Structure formats: C-alpha cells, structure tokens
Amino acid sequence: MARPQRSRDHKIIAGVCGGIADWLGWSPTVVRTLFVLSFVFPGPQAVFYLGAWILMPKQP
C-alpha cells in the first residue's frame, strides 16, 4: 500500500484527513467526522494531526 499523502483536492485545513481518506478509499467527510468525534475521548488527537501535517508530504 502506498504511503498516505496530504490531499490537494479534499483540503480544509492542511489536507491530512483528505489524504487519509484517499489512502483508505473512504469519503473525506467520514474521516473528518470520525476525527472530530474522537475529541470526545482524551488522547493526543491534536498532536497526531500536527505531526501528520508536518510528516505527510503533499500530493504531487
């Protein structure tokens, strides 16, 4: 499976959720909704997003 890349087409902030959705073959709306809902539980979601923003390359 190819490495996930930040989406240029499905981008709201940095394209991280859109890139993960493209990588999984899911709808970007589903990935964004799951990510926002994950904030109900304590954890490092914001750190994960910032790390993915820095580490995931943009799509060519």
PyMOL commands that place a pseudoatom at each C-alpha (Angstrom):
pseudoatom trace, name=CA, resn=MET, resi=1, chain=A, elem=C, hetatm=0, pos=[0.000, 0.000, 0.000]
pseudoatom trace, name=CA, resn=ALA, resi=2, chain=A, elem=C, hetatm=0, pos=[1.321, 3.446, -0.904]
pseudoatom trace, name=CA, resn=ARG, resi=3, chain=A, elem=C, hetatm=0, pos=[2.258, 5.964, 1.735]
pseudoatom trace, name=CA, resn=PRO, resi=4, chain=A, elem=C, hetatm=0, pos=[-0.521, 8.478, 2.613]
pseudoatom trace, name=CA, resn=GLN, resi=5, chain=A, elem=C, hetatm=0, pos=[-0.107, 11.999, 1.260]
pseudoatom trace, name=CA, resn=ARG, resi=6, chain=A, elem=C, hetatm=0, pos=[-1.888, 15.229, 2.151]
pseudoatom trace, name=CA, resn=SER, resi=7, chain=A, elem=C, hetatm=0, pos=[-4.686, 15.873, -0.300]
pseudoatom trace, name=CA, resn=ARG, resi=8, chain=A, elem=C, hetatm=0, pos=[-4.694, 18.920, -2.564]
pseudoatom trace, name=CA, resn=ASP, resi=9, chain=A, elem=C, hetatm=0, pos=[-8.321, 18.365, -3.624]
pseudoatom trace, name=CA, resn=HIS, resi=10, chain=A, elem=C, hetatm=0, pos=[-10.001, 17.409, -0.311]
pseudoatom trace, name=CA, resn=LYS, resi=11, chain=A, elem=C, hetatm=0, pos=[-8.436, 20.073, 1.851]
pseudoatom trace, name=CA, resn=ILE, resi=12, chain=A, elem=C, hetatm=0, pos=[-9.990, 22.159, 4.619]
pseudoatom trace, name=CA, resn=ILE, resi=13, chain=A, elem=C, hetatm=0, pos=[-7.008, 22.989, 6.848]
pseudoatom trace, name=CA, resn=ALA, resi=14, chain=A, elem=C, hetatm=0, pos=[-3.955, 21.029, 5.744]
pseudoatom trace, name=CA, resn=GLY, resi=15, chain=A, elem=C, hetatm=0, pos=[-5.378, 18.108, 3.761]
pseudoatom trace, name=CA, resn=VAL, resi=16, chain=A, elem=C, hetatm=0, pos=[-4.456, 15.492, 6.383]
pseudoatom trace, name=CA, resn=CYS, resi=17, chain=A, elem=C, hetatm=0, pos=[-7.946, 13.978, 6.765]
pseudoatom trace, name=CA, resn=GLY, resi=18, chain=A, elem=C, hetatm=0, pos=[-8.492, 14.185, 2.994]
pseudoatom trace, name=CA, resn=GLY, resi=19, chain=A, elem=C, hetatm=0, pos=[-5.189, 12.405, 2.391]
pseudoatom trace, name=CA, resn=ILE, resi=20, chain=A, elem=C, hetatm=0, pos=[-6.026, 9.671, 4.879]
pseudoatom trace, name=CA, resn=ALA, resi=21, chain=A, elem=C, hetatm=0, pos=[-9.443, 9.289, 3.233]
pseudoatom trace, name=CA, resn=ASP, resi=22, chain=A, elem=C, hetatm=0, pos=[-7.858, 8.986, -0.226]
pseudoatom trace, name=CA, resn=TRP, resi=23, chain=A, elem=C, hetatm=0, pos=[-5.379, 6.432, 1.142]
pseudoatom trace, name=CA, resn=LEU, resi=24, chain=A, elem=C, hetatm=0, pos=[-8.157, 4.320, 2.713]
pseudoatom trace, name=CA, resn=GLY, resi=25, chain=A, elem=C, hetatm=0, pos=[-10.608, 4.792, -0.154]
pseudoatom trace, name=CA, resn=TRP, resi=26, chain=A, elem=C, hetatm=0, pos=[-13.147, 6.455, 2.152]
pseudoatom trace, name=CA, resn=SER, resi=27, chain=A, elem=C, hetatm=0, pos=[-15.102, 9.680, 1.935]
pseudoatom trace, name=CA, resn=PRO, resi=28, chain=A, elem=C, hetatm=0, pos=[-13.194, 12.677, 3.361]
pseudoatom trace, name=CA, resn=THR, resi=29, chain=A, elem=C, hetatm=0, pos=[-16.343, 13.661, 5.260]
pseudoatom trace, name=CA, resn=VAL, resi=30, chain=A, elem=C, hetatm=0, pos=[-16.349, 10.327, 7.099]
pseudoatom trace, name=CA, resn=VAL, resi=31, chain=A, elem=C, hetatm=0, pos=[-12.697, 10.667, 8.121]
pseudoatom trace, name=CA, resn=ARG, resi=32, chain=A, elem=C, hetatm=0, pos=[-13.209, 14.271, 9.276]
pseudoatom trace, name=CA, resn=THR, resi=33, chain=A, elem=C, hetatm=0, pos=[-16.315, 13.309, 11.252]
pseudoatom trace, name=CA, resn=LEU, resi=34, chain=A, elem=C, hetatm=0, pos=[-14.525, 10.406, 12.950]
pseudoatom trace, name=CA, resn=PHE, resi=35, chain=A, elem=C, hetatm=0, pos=[-11.581, 12.656, 13.768]
pseudoatom trace, name=CA, resn=VAL, resi=36, chain=A, elem=C, hetatm=0, pos=[-13.803, 15.348, 15.321]
pseudoatom trace, name=CA, resn=LEU, resi=37, chain=A, elem=C, hetatm=0, pos=[-15.774, 12.721, 17.259]
pseudoatom trace, name=CA, resn=SER, resi=38, chain=A, elem=C, hetatm=0, pos=[-12.510, 11.288, 18.600]
pseudoatom trace, name=CA, resn=PHE, resi=39, chain=A, elem=C, hetatm=0, pos=[-12.064, 14.510, 20.592]
pseudoatom trace, name=CA, resn=VAL, resi=40, chain=A, elem=C, hetatm=0, pos=[-14.799, 13.232, 22.947]
pseudoatom trace, name=CA, resn=PHE, resi=41, chain=A, elem=C, hetatm=0, pos=[-12.185, 10.846, 24.330]
pseudoatom trace, name=CA, resn=PRO, resi=42, chain=A, elem=C, hetatm=0, pos=[-8.999, 12.065, 25.983]
pseudoatom trace, name=CA, resn=GLY, resi=43, chain=A, elem=C, hetatm=0, pos=[-5.888, 11.495, 23.925]
pseudoatom trace, name=CA, resn=PRO, resi=44, chain=A, elem=C, hetatm=0, pos=[-3.282, 13.030, 21.655]
pseudoatom trace, name=CA, resn=GLN, resi=45, chain=A, elem=C, hetatm=0, pos=[-5.524, 13.759, 18.649]
pseudoatom trace, name=CA, resn=ALA, resi=46, chain=A, elem=C, hetatm=0, pos=[-4.276, 17.329, 18.162]
pseudoatom trace, name=CA, resn=VAL, resi=47, chain=A, elem=C, hetatm=0, pos=[-0.648, 16.170, 18.442]
pseudoatom trace, name=CA, resn=PHE, resi=48, chain=A, elem=C, hetatm=0, pos=[-1.341, 13.440, 15.874]
pseudoatom trace, name=CA, resn=TYR, resi=49, chain=A, elem=C, hetatm=0, pos=[-2.847, 15.959, 13.450]
pseudoatom trace, name=CA, resn=LEU, resi=50, chain=A, elem=C, hetatm=0, pos=[0.043, 18.396, 13.818]
pseudoatom trace, name=CA, resn=GLY, resi=51, chain=A, elem=C, hetatm=0, pos=[2.564, 15.571, 13.401]
pseudoatom trace, name=CA, resn=ALA, resi=52, chain=A, elem=C, hetatm=0, pos=[0.782, 14.294, 10.299]
pseudoatom trace, name=CA, resn=TRP, resi=53, chain=A, elem=C, hetatm=0, pos=[0.697, 17.837, 8.905]
pseudoatom trace, name=CA, resn=ILE, resi=54, chain=A, elem=C, hetatm=0, pos=[4.458, 18.057, 9.292]
pseudoatom trace, name=CA, resn=LEU, resi=55, chain=A, elem=C, hetatm=0, pos=[5.385, 14.499, 8.235]
pseudoatom trace, name=CA, resn=MET, resi=56, chain=A, elem=C, hetatm=0, pos=[2.918, 13.726, 5.415]
pseudoatom trace, name=CA, resn=PRO, resi=57, chain=A, elem=C, hetatm=0, pos=[4.111, 15.003, 2.038]
pseudoatom trace, name=CA, resn=LYS, resi=58, chain=A, elem=C, hetatm=0, pos=[1.691, 16.854, -0.259]
pseudoatom trace, name=CA, resn=GLN, resi=59, chain=A, elem=C, hetatm=0, pos=[0.336, 15.066, -3.291]
pseudoatom trace, name=CA, resn=PRO, resi=60, chain=A, elem=C, hetatm=0, pos=[2.228, 15.983, -6.455]
for i in range(1, 60): cmd.bond("trace and resi %d" % i, "trace and resi %d" % (i + 1))
show_as sticks, trace
zoom trace
